[in-house]
Amino acid sequence: MSHKRIPKRKAAIAAGSVVALGAAALVLPNAMASQTDTTDAAPRTFKSAEVPDVAAQLASRLGEAFAGSYYDADKQQIIINVVGDDSNVDNEIRKAGAVPNEVDNSTAELKAAARTLRTDATIPGTAWSVDPRTNEIRVTADRTVTGAKWNRLTSTVKSLGSDVATVKKSAGTFKTFVEGGDAIFGGGARCSLGFNVTAGDGSPAFLTAGHCGVAAAEWSDAQDGAPIATVDQATFPGAGDFALVKYDDPNTQAASTVDVGNGQTVEITQAAEAAVGQQVFRMGSTTGLKDGSVTGLDATVNYPEGTVTGLIQTDVCAEPGDSGGSLFTQEGGAIGLTSGGSGDCTSGGETFFQPVTTALEAVGATLGAGAGDAGAGAGDQAGEEGQAGEEGQAGAGEEGQAGAGEEAPGGAEDQQAGGAGETADPSAPADDGADDGSGLTGTGH
């Protein structure tokens, strides 16, 4: 990731093969307002980046009948969940080119179930998120949740009723990912830089994980090196996992790109919302580039340090040192910041990310460079979806140390900008997990 200071002569941003996400912004067809029956109309094909806009517009039109959405990547279709059998609702969805899908659980019912989980089952080592593909809440427990804690969790899930939530075990341990090493360094921790931004006062800064921001006040781009940036704001645990870190030199040129290795960069054009089913890429200082898909929204994770809400859940792998790293799309949309999860890039696991749109809004920053005209790119601050809000502040309680043990708090890694490079296509094959960023491999934290 091109996330460190870059001299002006190296601040060129490759823009050849990457399509600006903004160009994919969707305006629903005029047929949306038509009264023509489109029962037999064939569904449109969409890019995954279009899902949040289509879903948001339909949600406002359908009201309580709207019960979530997801992307069918194989068919390139947007699926809209609806409660009840209403031909007018179905017709409205088809006019937008989407596919209606009748389900049992309303959005209100799933939110109520999530509140019950927060009240009765906030146990370190557990996590839950809404999966619109199954119209359920997916609850996961790591290997530390055993005995009375496991019984408490399963009984709470059962109390929600049938077909409302499912629970499964994870082989790993939920943790944030920080490690001593060679990315961005602060107070003995190693993390990964997420995205360069412009702070509200116009100064250059970057976003990283909040658990990195609370681990150390000053960060360097070299181990045992002099600090180059100072934490301005940090949230962790609670309603998110994000930090705004300002460069100490106000003239820092910070490119709005992700360095994916081998001299390749992906230009980041705007912030974007996540959609269940879309392909995403993650870059981190430990495991390099990894890819996977979004599996859930509104995720709540009960780390040993406390509960974090409003996260994105994925199947992208990650390991210690990847914390704070970039989650982005092939088109250049900034999606998330690596928070934590379980497993590794050998066995896989669940991973969680802080939505970039929420972080930008909270810290008052915009995506892109903050000094001069380098790395232009205004961020799109939209994003009413994916916020866990009311599920937020439950503490770890008496079981707060489950799974803590050997793991240190996580941090953000700084992917070193290698100057101007050719624009990368993240879908291209690459070497796996190279610390030197020499490959397009998958996501991780």
N, C-alpha and C positions, 0 to 999 in steps of 0.2 A: 504494500500500500504506500502510495506517495504521500506520506503523512508527516514527514519531518520538514524542517526548514529546507528550502531549495533556493539556491542563488538564482537571480533573474535569468542568467544565461542558460539555466537548466530548467526553467519553469514552464517550458513549452508543454502543452497537454495534447497528446495524440487524440485525434477525433475521427479517424478514418472509418472503421467498420462498426463502431458502436452507435446504435441508433438512440437518439435522445428520447428519454422516457416521456418527456413533455409532449412529443409529437404523437404519442399514443393516447393522449387524453381523450376521453370519450364523451361525445354529446349524444344522448339517446336519440334515435330516429324520430323524425316528425310524426311518424305513424303512431308514436306513443299516445298522442292526443286524439287519434282517430277513433271512430266508433266501429271501424270495419272489423268483422270477425276474422281472426287469424288463427283459428283452431288448428288448421292444417298447415300453417306456415312452417317452413323448415327453420330450425334454430340457426342463428348466425355463428360464425367462428370468431373468437376473440383472442387477443393476447392476454396473458395473465395480469399484466399491468392495468388492464381495463376493468378488472373485476371490482375493485373498491368503488370506482365512480358509478358503475352500473348498479351495484348493490345498494349504494347510498341513495341513489335516486329512486330506486324501486322501494326501498324501505320507507322513504318519506311518503310515497304514494299508497303503499299497501297497509300502513299502520300496524295494528296488532296481528294481522295475518302473516306478516313477514317474520320468518323464523331462522334467518341466517342464510349464508350463501357459500359456495365453494367453486373451485375451478376443476373441470375435468380436462386434464392436460392431454389425454389421448385423443379426445374428440374436439378439444379446444372450445368447449362450451361452458357457459356460466349456468350453474344450477342454483335456483332460488327455492329455498324451503318455505312452504306455506302451511298454515294450520287451517284445516277445514277444506271442504270441497266446494269452492266457489268458482263458477265458470267465468265470472267477471274478473276475478283476481288472476286466474290462469291466463285469460286472454290478454290482460295488461302485461303480464310477464312475457308472453310470446311476442307481443308487439315490440318489445325491447330487444327481441332476438334471443332471449334467455329461455331456459327450460324449467317449468314449474315442477316441484317435487313435494307431494303431500306428506307431512310428518305429524307426529303426535304431540311433541313437546314444543310449547311456545317459548319465545325468548324470555318472557317474564318467568316462566316456570323454571327454566335453566338457571336464570340469575338467582332465583329463590333457593334452588338447590345448592348453588355455589356459596350462598350466605350461610346455609346450614353447615356445609363443610368447614367454612371458616370458623364458625362458632364451636362446633363439636369435634372437629378432626384436624385442628392445626397442630400437626406433629412434625418435628424436624425429620426430613427424609421423605416427605410426601409432596406431591404436586398435582394440580388438576387444571384442565383447560377444556373449552368447548370445542367439540368436534362436529361441525355441521354435516359431515358426510354420514355420520351415524345418528345425528340428532341427539347426542348424549354428552355428558361430561365424562371425559376420560381421566380417571384417577390413577396415579402411579405411586408406588411405594418402593423406596430403595432397600438394599439388603439390611439396613439398620433397623427397619420397622418390623419388629417381631413381638411375640408374646402378647402382652396386654395392649400394646400400641397397635398391633395388627388387628386384634379383635375389636378395638375401639374404632378403627378405620372402617373395617368391613361392616360392622353393625350400623355405622352412620350411613354408609353407602346403601345398605339394604333398606334403611328407614326412608330413603328418598323415594322408594317405589320402584317397580320393575321398569326397565327400559329408560331410566333417567340417567343413571351413571353406571360405569363399569370400573373395576379396579384390577390392576395387574402389578406384578412385582418386576423390579428392575435389578439386574445383577450388580450394578455399580452403586455408587454413593453420590447423592446430590451434593455438589460443592461448587464454589466459585473457583476460577482457574487462575492461580497466580503461582509464580515460580521464579527462583533466581535464575538469571540467564542473560540473554543478549537482545533486548528489544528496547522498550522504554523502561527506565529504572527509577525507583523511588523508595527510599527507606528499606532497601534490601528486597523489594518486590520487583518482579518483572511482569509487565502487562503489554497490551497491544493498543496502538492508537486506532481509533475508529474512523472519524472523518474530520477533515479540516473545516472550520466554520468561521464566520464573522460574529463576534460577540455584539451585544446590543449597543455598546459604546463605540463600535467600529474597529476594535482591536482584533488582531489575528488570534485564533484559538483552535482547540480541537476538542472533540467529544471522545470520551472513553467510558469504561464501566465505572459506576459509582463506588463499587467496593475497592476499586483502585484509588479513586479520589479520596476515600477516607483512610486508606492505608498509608498515604504519604502526601505531604503538601507540595513538594517540589519533585519535578521529574526531569531526567536527563535522557539524551538519545544515545548514550554510551555508558557501559557499566563503569562505575566509579568516576564518571565524567561530571563536569560542572552542570548544574541545573540549567535548563533552557525554558522551562515553563512552570507556572504555579497554579495550583487548583483555585478556581474562583468559586465554584459551587459543586456540591456533591450530594446525591441522594442514594442512600442504602443503609439498612433495609427500608421497607415501607413501600410507597407508591412509585416504585421504579428502581432502576439500577443504572444511573448515569452521572457523569461529571463533566463540567466545563472547565477546561484547563487553558489558561491564557499564556501565550508565548511572552517571555520576558522582554524580548526585543520587539518593539512596536512596528519595526520595518520588516519583520519576517515575511518572506514570500512563501505561502503555504498552498500548494497546488490542490485542487479539488479532484484528485484522482486516487485510485487504489493501485498500488504497485503489486502486480501478481507474479513477479519474477521474470528472469530472462530478458530484462529491459522492456517488458510489456506493462502497459498500464490500461486501466479502464477508467474513462472519464465519468465522474459522478455529476449528473446534471440536475438532480432534484431529489427531495425526500419523497418517499412513496409508502403507502400502506401495504401491509402484508395481506395475502389472500390464501386461504387454505387450499392446498393443491398446487401452488405455483412453485417453480424451480427457483432456488436461491443459491448464492455462492457466499462462502465465508473465507476471509483471509486472516491468518494469525501467525504470530512469530514462531510458534512451536511447530505447528503442523502444516503451515503453508496454506495453499488454496484447496478448499473442499467444497463439494456441492451436495445438495439434497433438496428436500421440499418442506414446505410449511405444513404442519400437521394439526395445529390448534391455535386459537386466539384466546385472549382474556386469561392467560395462564397465571396461576398463583403457585409460587414455589416456596416451600418451607425449608430454607437453608438453616444450618446450625446457628448462623448469626442472626436469624430472624426471617420474617415473612416478606416476600417481595411480590407485588401484584402487577397486573397489566402487561405481562410479557407475551412474546411470540414463542410457540413451541415448534421445534423442527426435529428432523431425523439426521441433521448434519452433525458429524462427529467433531470433537474438540478435546484438547488436553491442557494441562496447566501451562500458563504463559500465553494462552490464546485470548484471555479475558480482555474485553474492550474492543476486540477486533471487529472489522467491518462485515456486515451482512448486506449483500447487494444483489441486484438483478443484472442479467446480461445486457439489458438496455441502459444501464447506468443509474438505476434508482437506488438511493440509500434506504435500506429497510430497517436495519437494526444494529445493535451493539452487543457483542457476546457477553452474556451474564454468567451462566453456569450450566450444570447438568450432571449426567452420570456417564460412565463408560469412557471409552477412548477411541482412537482411530484404527484400532485393531479389531475390537469387539463391537464397536458401535455404541449406541445409547441414545438417550433423550437430551436435547439441548434447548436452552432458553435464551431469548434475546430481548433487549430493551428496544421498543419501537423508536426509531429516530424522530418521527413526527412529534411524539410526546415529549421527548427530551428537548428538541429545539424550542417547542412552545414553553416548556417549563423554565428554561434558562434564558430565553429571549434572544436566541441566536438564529442565524440563517446559514444555510449551507453555502460553502465556497470560501475563497481566500479572503483574508482580512486586510492585507496591505497592498497598496498599489492596485494594479489590475490583473494580478496573477490569479489564475485558477478561478475565473469567474464562474458564477453559477448560483443563482438565487434559489433558496430552498422553498419547496412547496410545503407549507405548514399545515395542510389539510389533515384531517384525521379524527373523525368522531368515533371510529370503530376501534375495538381492541383494548379499551381501557377497563381495567378491572375495578376501579374506583372503590366501591363499597366493600370489596373483599380484602381491602388493603392491609390493615395494620395489626393483625393478630400477631402476638409475639410468640416466642418459642416456648415460653412457660417452663414447667418443671422438667420437660423432656428436652430442653434446649441443647443439650450437647450430643444428641444422637448423631453419630456419623462424623463428628467434628474431628477428633483424634489427630490423625497425621496430616490433615490437609490445612494448608495455610490459606488466608483470605486471598481472593483472586485479584488480578490486575490486568492492565491494558498493555498490549504490545505495540511497539512502534515499528511499522513496516518502513524500512528505509527507502526514501525516494532515490531512484538511480538516475535522475535526470530525465530528459525527454526520451521516450521509447516508443515503440510501435504499439498501437492500440491492440489490446488483447481481446480475443474471443473466448470468454470463459467456458464455452461449450467444447473447446478443443481439448484433445487429450494432453496429459502432462504427467510429469513425475510426481509420485505421491509424497506428501509431507516433507518437502525439502525446506530446511531452515533457511536456506539462501533464497527462498521464494522462487525456485527454479521450475515451477510447474503449476499448471492449473489443476489442482486437486480439489478437494471439497471444502465445506465449511467447517467451523469448529469454534470453540471458545477457550 
